[in-house]
Structure formats: C-alpha cells, structure tokens
Amino acid sequence: MQLSRSGKVGLLVLAIGVAELAACPLGGVSGCKLVSAIGGEAAYMVIGLLVYIVLSGVLGIRLVSGLALGSALGVFLKVYINLPRPPQSEWLVHASGPGFPSGHALMASLFWGIVVAETLSPLALLGGAMAVTAVSCSRLVLHVHYLRDVVGGATIGAVLAAVYLVLRKRYSTLRASAIMIIAAVPLALLALVKNPGYDSAQHVVGLVLGLAAGLVALATPRGKQSLVERLGGLELLIAFLWSGIGLVAAIATRNSSLSIIGFAVFAFLAATSRPLALLLRKK
C-alpha cells in the first residue's frame, strides 16, 4: 500500500515527535538543551524560509507569515504582561526577556499546528503534540520558565494555528499572508517601544518590516520583467549573502539599529528570492 504525501509527512512528523520526546529524559540536561535549541523561534523561522525558497512558494509564504505573527504576538505579550522567569541562579541555559508566554512553546505549537492544518494528518497531529510537549518540558527542566509560561505559550500557538487555518481557507495565499503580516507589524513595534533594549523585539520588528516590504514587491505589477529579472540573479544572490553577513555582525555587536536593519534586509531579500529560485530552475 502506497502512502499519500500527507501520510508520508505524518510519519515524518511522528518520528520527529518521538525523537524529541525521548531526547530529554534519555539525554538528561544535554538532551533537553538540544531539544530546546532545535525548538527555538529562530530554528522554525529558518525552516519556514527554506521551505519558501527551496520547496514551495505557496506553503512557504503562508508558513513564514504565520510564524512572523506568532513571534510578534509573543514578544508583545512578554513585554506588556511582564511576568518574571525563575531566578537566574537556577537557569541551565541563557534566556532573555520576561517569562510569559514561552516563545519556544508558542512557536512549536504554532509551527506544528500549521503542519497539521496543511496535511490534516492524525499522525502529524500526534507527532506535533509530542514535539510541543518535548520543547515545553525542556524549558521547564532547564529552569527558564514556569509551567504557566509553557502552557500559555502552547495554547496561544494552537489558537494562532486555528486562525491560520481559517485565513488559509477563506483567502488567497497573498491576501492571507498580508493579513498576518499587517497584524504583526503594530504588535512588534509596540513591543519595541515598550522595551527598546529587548533583542527579540528588535529582531521581530526587522523581520516583519522586511517581510511586509517583500510582500509589496511581490504583489506589485512590474510589467514584462520581474524585480529579480531587473536586478539580475548574481546581484541579488550577492546582496542576500551580504545582508546575512551584516545581520550576523549586528547581532554580535548588539547594535539595535543595525540589528533591525539587518533583519529587515535579510527578510526582504529572502521574500524576493523565491522568483530567483524559479528562474534558476527554468534555465
């Protein structure tokens, strides 16, 4: 019996969920650190960008937009609710910002919720639930969150996944993505205004502004030539790599303005590089 694409994805998600759920108790603190690292906001966003650029533009743009909204809402709630984390002396890994909601639990729940919404696979639902549980438990074992933080984060992520599913069914990909990005922009900006020194708020502001600019560029009629065709593939690739180098430098120097600009340029070029991938495939 040949499995459908949804069935194959479901099995893969189930395997990931089982592996993550087993890693923490079997590997101890080291296993929990690994689960926490691969279940972070940045990891899910990188996966979303890779899906967009390499695999599927339609799925990728929805996935990245949904994750951007989740990140923006997460930092907004953190800085305005401002609940503390456990005492820093108990932390087993570095953490920053207020405790509620857990960004790891929120993004894990949202990411796997989107996967379930796309596949409608019971196996994906089971595997995703395991992965979310593993990530949430890792944050508790590492003493950087209270139970309320991970439960709240996972719940918010599940609600956002449901919102994603509604938008996906009701609107076109571009319109649904635009709605999520438009909602994310003020949330991220308000979080930055409230706490200008919070690095996650800086990163999310740059990210959503860059994605918003990218959506505008992709949606604007350009006549016979696309933006990528006018810029040229090599020039865009160089610019994309250069922005990545600048982004790493901005994070390393902890310069807030450079960090925002770096994330914005990187996100914009990532959004507009999908046509580049399509052009290269045609040649």
C-alpha positions as CSV (number, residue, x, y, z in Angstrom):
1,M,0.0,0.0,0.0
2,Q,1.5,3.3,-1.1
3,L,1.2,6.2,1.3
4,S,-0.1,9.6,0.2
5,R,2.0,12.7,0.6
6,S,0.0,13.6,3.7
7,G,0.7,10.2,5.1
8,K,4.4,10.4,4.5
9,V,4.6,13.8,6.1
10,G,2.5,12.5,9.0
11,L,5.0,9.6,9.6
12,L,7.9,12.0,9.4
13,V,6.4,14.4,12.0
14,L,5.5,11.4,14.2
15,A,9.2,10.2,14.1
16,I,10.4,13.8,14.9
17,G,7.9,14.0,17.8
18,V,9.0,10.6,19.2
19,A,12.7,11.5,18.9
20,E,12.3,14.9,20.6
21,L,10.1,13.4,23.4
22,A,12.7,10.7,24.1
23,A,15.7,13.0,23.9
24,C,15.1,14.9,27.1
25,P,14.6,12.0,29.5
26,L,17.3,9.8,27.8
27,G,19.9,12.6,27.3
28,G,19.3,14.4,30.6
29,V,20.2,18.1,30.7
30,S,22.2,17.8,27.5
31,G,19.2,16.2,25.7
32,C,16.9,19.0,27.0
33,K,19.4,21.6,25.7
34,L,19.3,20.0,22.3
35,V,15.5,19.9,22.2
36,S,15.4,23.5,23.3
37,A,17.8,24.6,20.7
38,I,16.1,22.9,17.8
39,G,12.7,24.1,19.1
40,G,13.6,27.8,19.2
41,E,11.9,30.6,17.3
42,A,14.9,31.1,15.1
43,A,15.0,27.5,14.1
44,Y,11.4,27.4,13.0
45,M,11.7,30.6,11.0
46,V,14.8,29.3,9.2
47,I,12.8,26.2,8.3
48,G,10.0,28.3,7.0
49,L,12.3,30.4,4.8
50,L,13.9,27.2,3.4
51,V,10.5,25.8,2.6
52,Y,9.7,29.1,0.8
53,I,12.9,29.4,-1.2
54,V,13.5,25.8,-2.0
55,L,10.3,23.7,-1.8
56,S,7.1,25.5,-2.1
57,G,6.5,29.3,-2.5
58,V,2.8,29.0,-1.6
59,L,3.3,26.9,1.5
60,G,6.4,28.8,2.5
61,I,4.9,32.3,2.3
62,R,2.0,31.2,4.5
63,L,4.3,29.4,6.9
64,V,6.7,32.4,7.3
65,S,3.8,34.8,7.7
66,G,2.1,32.7,10.3
67,L,5.4,32.3,12.3
68,A,6.1,36.1,12.0
69,L,2.7,36.8,13.5
70,G,3.4,34.3,16.3
71,S,6.8,35.9,17.0
72,A,5.3,39.4,17.1
73,L,2.4,38.4,19.4
74,G,4.8,36.5,21.7
75,V,7.2,39.5,22.2
76,F,4.2,41.9,22.6
77,L,2.7,39.8,25.4
78,K,6.0,39.3,27.1
79,V,6.8,43.0,27.4
80,Y,3.3,44.1,28.3
81,I,2.4,41.3,30.8
82,N,6.0,41.3,32.1
83,L,5.8,38.2,34.3
84,P,9.2,37.1,35.7
85,R,11.1,33.9,34.9
86,P,12.5,31.6,37.6
87,P,15.6,33.0,39.5
88,Q,18.5,33.4,37.1
89,S,20.7,31.4,39.5
90,E,18.6,28.3,38.6
91,W,19.0,28.7,34.8
92,L,20.8,26.0,32.9
93,V,20.8,27.9,29.6
94,H,20.8,31.6,28.7
95,A,17.4,33.3,28.4
96,S,16.3,36.8,27.9
97,G,13.1,38.8,28.3
98,P,10.1,38.2,30.6
99,G,8.7,34.7,31.1
100,F,5.2,34.7,29.8
101,P,4.4,33.3,27.3
102,S,7.2,30.9,26.5
103,G,8.3,31.7,23.0
104,H,9.6,28.2,22.5
105,A,6.3,26.6,23.4
106,L,4.3,29.2,21.4
107,M,6.3,28.8,18.2
108,A,6.5,25.0,18.5
109,S,2.7,24.8,18.9
110,L,2.1,27.2,16.0
111,F,4.6,25.6,13.7
112,W,3.3,22.0,14.2
113,G,-0.2,23.3,14.2
114,I,0.4,24.8,10.7
115,V,1.8,21.5,9.6
116,V,-1.3,19.7,10.8
117,A,-3.5,22.3,9.1
118,E,-1.7,21.7,5.8
119,T,-1.7,17.9,6.0
120,L,-4.9,17.2,8.0
121,S,-3.0,14.1,9.2
122,P,-3.8,12.4,12.5
123,L,-0.2,11.2,12.6
124,A,1.1,14.7,12.2
125,L,-1.2,15.8,15.0
126,L,0.2,13.1,17.3
127,G,3.8,13.8,16.3
128,G,3.3,17.6,16.6
129,A,1.8,17.2,20.1
130,M,4.8,15.2,21.1
131,A,7.2,17.7,19.8
132,V,5.4,20.6,21.5
133,T,5.4,18.6,24.8
134,A,9.1,17.9,24.4
135,V,10.0,21.5,23.8
136,S,7.8,22.7,26.6
137,C,9.2,20.2,29.1
138,S,12.8,21.1,28.1
139,R,12.2,24.7,29.1
140,L,10.9,23.6,32.5
141,V,13.8,21.2,33.0
142,L,16.3,24.0,32.1
143,H,14.6,26.2,34.7
144,V,14.0,29.2,32.4
145,H,10.2,29.0,32.5
146,Y,7.4,28.3,34.9
147,L,4.5,25.9,34.0
148,R,2.2,28.8,33.3
149,D,4.6,30.1,30.7
150,V,4.8,26.9,28.6
151,V,1.1,26.1,28.9
152,G,0.2,29.7,28.0
153,G,2.6,29.7,25.0
154,A,1.4,26.3,23.7
155,T,-2.3,27.5,24.0
156,I,-1.6,30.7,22.2
157,G,0.3,28.9,19.4
158,A,-2.7,26.5,19.0
159,V,-5.1,29.4,18.7
160,L,-2.9,31.1,16.1
161,A,-2.7,27.8,14.2
162,A,-6.5,27.8,14.1
163,V,-6.5,31.4,12.9
164,Y,-4.1,30.4,10.2
165,L,-6.4,27.6,9.0
166,V,-9.3,30.0,8.8
167,L,-7.4,32.5,6.8
168,R,-5.9,29.8,4.5
169,K,-9.4,28.5,3.6
170,R,-11.0,31.9,3.2
171,Y,-8.4,34.0,1.3
172,S,-5.8,33.6,-1.3
173,T,-2.2,32.9,-0.2
174,L,-1.0,36.5,-0.8
175,R,-4.0,38.1,1.0
176,A,-3.9,35.7,3.9
177,S,-0.2,36.3,4.3
178,A,-0.7,40.1,4.1
179,I,-3.3,40.0,6.8
180,M,-0.9,38.1,9.1
181,I,2.0,40.4,8.4
182,I,-0.2,43.6,8.8
183,A,-1.3,42.3,12.1
184,A,2.2,41.5,13.2
185,V,3.7,45.0,12.4
186,P,2.0,47.0,15.1
187,L,2.5,44.3,17.7
188,A,6.2,44.2,17.0
189,L,6.5,48.0,17.0
190,L,4.6,48.4,20.3
191,A,6.8,45.7,21.9
192,L,9.9,47.6,20.8
193,V,8.6,50.9,22.0
194,K,7.8,49.3,25.4
195,N,11.3,47.7,25.7
196,P,13.8,49.1,23.1
197,G,16.6,47.1,24.5
198,Y,14.9,43.7,24.2
199,D,16.8,41.9,21.4
200,S,13.9,39.7,20.4
201,A,11.7,42.7,19.8
202,Q,14.4,44.3,17.6
203,H,14.7,41.1,15.6
204,V,10.9,40.7,15.1
205,V,10.5,44.4,14.1
206,G,13.1,44.0,11.4
207,L,11.7,40.7,10.3
208,V,8.1,41.8,9.9
209,L,9.1,45.1,8.2
210,G,11.3,43.2,5.7
211,L,8.5,40.6,5.0
212,A,6.0,43.4,4.5
213,A,8.2,45.1,2.0
214,G,8.8,41.8,0.3
215,L,5.1,41.1,0.0
216,V,4.6,44.5,-1.5
217,A,7.3,43.9,-4.0
218,L,5.9,40.5,-5.0
219,A,2.3,41.9,-5.3
220,T,3.2,45.0,-7.3
221,P,2.7,44.6,-11.1
222,R,6.1,45.1,-12.8
223,G,5.3,44.8,-16.5
224,K,7.2,42.2,-18.5
225,Q,10.2,41.9,-16.2
226,S,10.1,40.9,-12.5
227,L,12.1,42.6,-9.8
228,V,14.6,39.8,-9.8
229,E,15.0,39.8,-13.5
230,R,15.7,43.6,-13.4
231,L,18.2,43.2,-10.6
232,G,19.9,40.1,-12.1
233,G,20.3,36.8,-10.3
234,L,24.0,37.2,-9.4
235,E,23.5,40.7,-7.9
236,L,20.6,39.5,-5.8
237,L,22.5,36.5,-4.6
238,I,25.5,38.7,-3.6
239,A,23.1,41.1,-1.8
240,F,21.4,38.3,0.0
241,L,24.7,36.9,1.3
242,W,26.0,40.3,2.2
243,S,22.9,41.1,4.2
244,G,23.4,37.8,6.1
245,I,26.9,38.8,7.0
246,G,25.7,42.2,8.1
247,L,23.0,40.5,10.2
248,V,25.4,38.3,12.0
249,A,27.7,41.3,12.7
250,A,24.7,43.3,14.0
251,I,23.8,40.6,16.4
252,A,27.4,40.1,17.5
253,T,27.8,43.9,18.3
254,R,24.3,44.1,19.8
255,N,23.7,47.3,17.9
256,S,19.9,47.7,17.9
257,S,19.6,49.9,14.8
258,L,21.9,47.6,12.8
259,S,20.1,44.6,14.1
260,I,16.7,45.9,13.0
261,I,18.0,46.9,9.5
262,G,19.9,43.6,9.1
263,F,16.8,41.5,9.9
264,A,14.6,43.7,7.6
265,V,17.0,43.5,4.6
266,F,17.5,39.8,5.1
267,A,13.8,39.1,5.3
268,F,13.1,41.3,2.3
269,L,15.7,39.5,0.2
270,A,14.5,36.1,1.4
271,A,11.0,37.0,0.3
272,T,12.0,38.3,-3.1
273,S,14.5,35.4,-3.7
274,R,11.7,32.9,-4.4
275,P,11.4,34.2,-8.0
276,L,15.1,33.7,-8.3
277,A,14.8,30.0,-7.4
278,L,12.1,29.6,-10.0
279,L,14.2,31.4,-12.7
280,L,17.2,29.2,-11.9
281,R,15.0,26.1,-12.3
282,K,13.9,27.2,-15.8
283,K,17.5,27.5,-17.1
